[in-house]
Amino acid sequence: MILGKTNLSEWANFRSTHSSSGWSGRGGQTRNPYALDRNPCGSSSGSGAAAAANLCAIAIGTETDGSVVCPSSINGLVGIKPTVGLVSRSGIIPISHSQDTAGPMARTVRDAATLLSAMTGVDPRDPATQASAGKAQSDYTQFLDAHGLRGARLGVARKFFGFNAAVDKLMNESIEAIRRQGAEIVDPADLPSHGKYEGSEFEVLLYEFKAGLNSYLEGLGASSHVHSLADIIAFNDRERAREMPYFEQEIMRRSQDKGPLTEQAYLDALEKNHRLSRAEGIDAVIDQHKVDAIVAPTAGPAWSTDWVNGDHDTGGCSTPPAVAGYPHITVPAGFIHGLPVGISFFGTAWSEPKLIRIAYAFEQATKARRPPKFLATVDFRA
């Protein structure tokens, strides 16, 4: 049962290179509850703002690359981006069938694990979930262990550091807290393919967005006024004053120009993505260093919302687990100038139980750094 809906980034920010997270033609601009001139991040921005502001106890986000973990980090929440296939995507407007997944967003690891337990399962409407048979758990709270860092071995992906000195300081303090809980730290434990597939990732998204969206819209039947990406583009042009007052739809136009998923350019880009993010990326680090998970900063503090220039990248580590389709958990690590920042734990496919154990132990060991609950409610939209 859906108890509430929230304002999200229009088309999950896959409309323009200069879009503002949290803005939609329908709902206006969602704001960050920690500072109303700051951005809530990601396509699931409203989910992050709502849970952080105490408007709901738990929320669901969807991620292609960063849209569960970034709004969770920037709004001071726990976010779990599951292995692709653990949670059905049926009914979710798609960008990428190879990367998209829904995931829980909540104020604690326990709440997020409880919600994940209710979300998993094989769905005949989403073939990707067939792979989760025998791997999904019906109760992820069984892995909550306050001593879960004892004997754990974690690798630090140092190449994701260096974009913000204050973030680096907070992450290093968090890593020391992890060490004090009995974990062994391998530092550095960098991904050998770091930064080598951003271009091919975007190529895959352009192809899959058109194919997936056309299929989704066709399934809506005659009652829908739009039946294809081309129809969406035409609608935006007709409704320019309402839909494009701040940014255009150049990404949609580029996607529309792509051919079918049988084209060699798409197949080559997808193969490159999976090889570099999996066997030559996350799996390589896990195998080489014998670590249980990889640690990195999730994102920087929230940036100022800017309708002229769009979002400002503040760094982060979402791309490798997103492209690989592997699980990724972010947990609040502390504050920088009153703005939340999260720490990430990610690993190989179906390693959610291990990541939840690690994340919960970190959370319990650093309770004093949790963000406060909001006691008052305000309108976070422009």
C-alpha positions in Angstrom: 0.0 0.0 0.0 1.3 3.4 -1.0 0.9 5.8 1.9 2.2 8.9 0.1 3.8 10.2 -3.1 6.6 12.7 -3.4 8.1 15.1 -5.9 11.0 13.6 -7.8 13.5 14.8 -10.4 11.7 14.9 -13.7 12.7 11.9 -15.9 15.3 11.0 -13.2 17.5 13.8 -14.5 17.8 12.0 -17.8 16.4 14.8 -19.8 19.1 17.4 -19.8 22.8 17.8 -19.0 21.9 20.9 -17.0 18.9 19.7 -15.0 18.4 20.5 -11.3 17.8 17.5 -9.0 14.4 17.6 -7.3 12.8 19.8 -10.0 9.7 18.8 -12.0 7.2 20.7 -14.1 4.5 19.2 -12.0 5.8 19.8 -8.5 8.5 22.5 -8.7 11.7 22.3 -6.8 12.2 19.9 -3.8 14.5 21.4 -1.2 17.0 19.9 1.2 15.5 20.0 4.7 18.9 20.8 6.3 19.3 24.0 4.3 16.4 25.1 2.0 18.7 26.7 -0.5 20.6 23.4 -0.9 19.8 20.5 -3.2 18.3 17.1 -2.1 20.2 15.3 -4.9 19.3 12.5 -7.3 16.2 11.4 -9.0 14.8 10.1 -5.7 15.3 13.6 -4.1 11.7 13.8 -2.7 12.1 10.4 -1.0 15.2 11.6 0.7 13.8 15.0 1.8 10.6 13.4 3.0 12.2 10.8 5.2 14.8 13.2 6.5 12.2 15.8 7.5 10.1 13.2 9.4 7.2 13.3 6.9 7.5 9.5 6.7 9.5 6.8 8.5 10.7 5.0 5.4 10.7 5.7 1.6 11.6 4.0 -1.6 13.9 5.4 -4.2 15.0 4.2 -7.6 18.6 4.3 -8.8 20.3 4.0 -12.2 23.5 5.6 -10.9 23.5 7.3 -7.5 19.8 8.1 -7.1 19.3 6.1 -3.9 22.6 6.6 -2.3 23.2 10.3 -3.2 19.9 11.6 -1.8 20.3 9.3 1.2 23.8 10.7 1.9 22.9 14.3 1.3 19.7 14.1 3.4 21.3 12.1 6.3 19.7 8.8 5.6 20.6 5.1 5.2 20.1 4.0 1.6 20.4 0.5 0.2 20.9 0.1 -3.6 20.4 -3.7 -4.0 21.9 -6.1 -6.5 20.0 -5.6 -9.8 17.4 -8.4 -9.8 16.8 -8.6 -6.0 13.9 -6.2 -6.3 11.4 -6.1 -9.1 11.3 -3.1 -11.4 7.8 -3.8 -12.7 5.8 -0.6 -12.9 8.9 1.7 -12.5 9.4 4.1 -15.4 12.8 2.8 -16.8 16.1 4.4 -17.8 18.3 1.3 -17.9 17.3 -2.4 -17.5 20.9 -3.2 -16.9 21.3 -0.8 -13.9 17.9 0.3 -12.6 16.7 -0.9 -9.2 14.5 0.3 -6.4 15.8 0.4 -2.9 14.9 1.5 0.7 15.7 4.8 2.2 15.3 5.3 6.0 16.8 6.9 9.1 18.4 3.7 10.4 20.0 0.5 9.0 17.3 -1.5 10.8 14.5 0.4 9.1 16.1 0.1 5.7 16.8 -3.7 6.2 13.1 -4.2 7.3 11.8 -2.4 4.2 14.2 -4.4 1.9 12.9 -7.6 3.4 9.4 -6.7 2.1 10.6 -5.7 -1.3 12.5 -8.8 -2.5 11.2 -11.7 -4.5 10.9 -13.2 -7.9 8.4 -11.4 -10.2 7.4 -12.9 -13.5 6.9 -9.4 -14.9 10.6 -8.7 -14.4 12.9 -11.4 -15.8 15.9 -10.0 -13.9 14.5 -11.2 -10.6 14.8 -14.9 -11.7 18.5 -14.6 -10.7 17.5 -13.8 -7.1 15.9 -17.2 -6.6 17.7 -18.9 -3.7 19.7 -15.7 -3.0 17.1 -13.3 -1.7 16.3 -13.2 2.0 12.9 -12.8 3.6 14.3 -11.1 6.6 17.4 -8.9 6.3 17.2 -7.8 9.9 18.7 -11.2 10.9 22.1 -9.8 9.8 22.0 -6.8 12.1 25.0 -7.4 14.4 26.4 -4.6 16.5 29.7 -6.5 16.5 29.7 -7.1 12.8 32.9 -5.3 12.2 35.0 -7.7 14.3 37.1 -9.7 12.0 35.8 -7.9 8.9 38.3 -7.0 6.2 37.5 -3.7 4.3 39.3 -2.1 1.4 39.5 1.7 1.0 39.0 3.0 -2.5 41.3 6.0 -2.2 40.7 7.3 -5.7 37.3 8.4 -4.6 38.9 10.7 -2.1 40.5 14.1 -2.8 37.5 16.1 -4.0 36.9 17.8 -0.6 39.3 18.1 2.3 36.6 18.2 4.9 35.0 15.0 3.4 38.4 13.3 3.4 38.9 14.2 7.1 35.4 12.8 8.0 36.0 9.6 6.0 39.4 9.1 7.6 37.8 9.5 11.1 35.1 7.0 10.1 37.7 4.5 8.9 39.5 4.8 12.2 36.2 4.1 14.0 35.8 1.0 11.9 39.3 -0.1 12.8 38.6 0.4 16.5 35.7 -2.0 16.1 38.0 -4.8 15.1 38.0 -4.6 11.4 41.2 -5.0 9.3 41.7 -2.1 6.8 43.4 -2.5 3.5 44.4 0.9 2.3 44.5 1.6 -0.5 42.3 -0.9 -2.3 41.5 0.9 -5.5 39.5 -0.4 -8.4 41.9 -1.1 -11.3 39.3 0.2 -13.8 38.6 3.4 -12.0 37.3 6.1 -14.3 37.6 4.0 -17.5 33.9 3.5 -18.4 31.9 6.7 -17.8 31.6 7.2 -21.6 30.4 3.7 -22.3 28.0 3.8 -19.3 26.3 6.9 -20.9 26.1 5.2 -24.3 24.3 2.2 -22.7 21.9 4.5 -20.9 21.0 6.3 -24.1 20.2 3.1 -25.9 18.3 1.4 -23.0 16.3 4.5 -22.1 14.7 4.7 -25.5 14.0 0.9 -25.7 12.8 0.6 -22.1 10.6 3.8 -22.2 9.0 2.9 -25.5 8.1 -0.6 -24.1 6.8 0.9 -20.9 4.6 3.5 -22.7 3.3 1.0 -25.2 2.1 -1.1 -22.2 -0.1 1.7 -20.9 -2.6 1.1 -23.7 -5.0 3.5 -25.4 -5.7 5.5 -22.3 -2.3 7.1 -22.4 -1.7 10.2 -24.4 1.9 9.3 -25.1 3.2 6.1 -26.5 6.9 6.7 -27.2 9.9 8.8 -26.4 9.2 10.7 -29.6 5.8 11.6 -28.1 7.4 12.8 -24.9 9.8 15.0 -26.7 7.0 16.5 -28.8 4.9 17.1 -25.6 7.8 18.9 -24.0 8.2 21.1 -27.0 4.5 22.0 -27.0 4.5 22.7 -23.3 7.9 24.5 -23.3 6.8 27.3 -21.0 5.9 24.8 -18.2 8.3 21.9 -18.9 11.5 23.7 -20.0 11.7 27.0 -18.3 15.2 26.2 -17.0 16.7 23.4 -19.0 16.2 21.6 -22.2 15.8 17.9 -23.3 19.1 17.3 -25.2 19.6 13.9 -23.5 16.2 12.7 -24.6 17.0 13.9 -28.2 20.3 12.0 -28.2 18.5 8.9 -26.9 15.8 9.2 -29.6 18.6 9.1 -32.2 19.8 5.7 -31.1 18.9 2.5 -32.9 17.8 -0.9 -31.5 19.6 -2.9 -28.8 21.0 -5.2 -31.5 23.4 -2.5 -32.7 27.0 -3.4 -32.2 27.8 0.0 -30.6 25.4 -0.8 -27.8 26.6 -4.4 -27.4 30.2 -3.3 -27.2 29.5 -0.6 -24.6 27.5 -3.0 -22.4 30.2 -5.6 -22.6 32.8 -3.0 -21.7 30.7 -1.8 -18.8 30.2 -5.2 -17.2 33.8 -6.3 -17.7 35.4 -3.2 -16.3 33.0 -2.8 -13.4 32.8 -6.5 -12.4 35.8 -8.8 -13.3 38.2 -5.9 -13.7 36.6 -3.7 -11.0 34.8 -4.7 -7.9 35.3 -8.4 -8.2 39.0 -7.9 -8.8 39.5 -5.9 -5.6 37.4 -8.3 -3.6 39.5 -11.3 -4.9 42.9 -9.6 -4.8 42.7 -8.2 -1.3 40.3 -10.8 0.2 38.1 -8.0 1.5 34.4 -8.2 2.5 33.5 -4.8 1.1 34.9 -1.6 -0.3 34.7 1.7 1.5 34.5 5.2 0.0 32.7 8.5 0.5 29.2 8.4 -0.9 29.0 12.1 -1.9 30.0 15.5 -0.8 27.8 17.9 1.1 24.7 19.3 -0.6 25.3 21.9 -3.2 23.3 25.1 -3.7 20.3 24.6 -6.0 21.0 26.3 -9.3 18.4 26.5 -12.1 20.8 28.3 -14.4 23.7 25.9 -14.4 22.1 22.8 -13.0 23.6 20.3 -10.6 27.2 20.6 -9.4 29.0 17.3 -8.9 30.5 17.0 -5.4 32.2 13.7 -6.0 31.1 10.2 -5.0 31.5 6.5 -5.6 28.1 5.4 -7.0 29.2 4.5 -10.5 31.1 1.2 -10.1 28.3 -0.7 -8.1 25.7 1.0 -10.3 27.2 -0.1 -13.6 28.1 -3.6 -12.2 24.5 -4.0 -10.8 26.1 -4.8 -7.4 24.8 -3.7 -4.0 25.7 -0.5 -2.3 24.8 0.9 1.2 25.4 4.4 2.5 25.2 5.3 6.2 25.4 8.7 7.8 29.0 9.5 8.8 28.7 13.0 10.1 28.2 16.6 9.2 30.2 19.3 7.3 29.0 22.8 8.1 25.7 21.3 9.3 25.2 19.3 6.1 25.1 15.5 6.2 27.7 13.3 4.5 27.5 9.5 4.1 30.0 6.7 4.0 29.6 3.9 1.5 30.1 0.1 1.6 29.7 -1.8 -1.6 30.7 -5.3 -2.7 30.0 -8.1 -5.1 26.6 -9.4 -6.3 24.1 -10.7 -3.7 26.4 -9.5 -0.8 23.6 -7.5 0.9 23.7 -9.6 4.1 27.4 -8.9 4.6 27.0 -5.2 3.8 24.0 -4.8 6.1 26.1 -6.4 8.9 29.0 -4.0 8.3 26.7 -0.9 7.9 24.8 -1.7 11.1 27.9 -2.2 13.2 29.3 1.1 11.9 26.1 2.9 12.7 25.9 1.5 16.2 29.5 2.4 16.9 29.0 6.0 15.7 25.6 6.8 17.1 26.6 10.3 18.2 27.1 11.3 14.6 23.6 10.5 13.4 21.6 13.4 12.1 18.8 14.7 14.3 15.2 14.0 13.5 13.2 17.0 12.3 10.4 17.8 14.7 8.6 20.4 12.5 7.3 20.0 9.0 7.6 22.7 6.3 7.0 22.8 2.6 10.2 21.9 1.0 9.1 22.7 -2.5 9.6 26.1 -4.2 
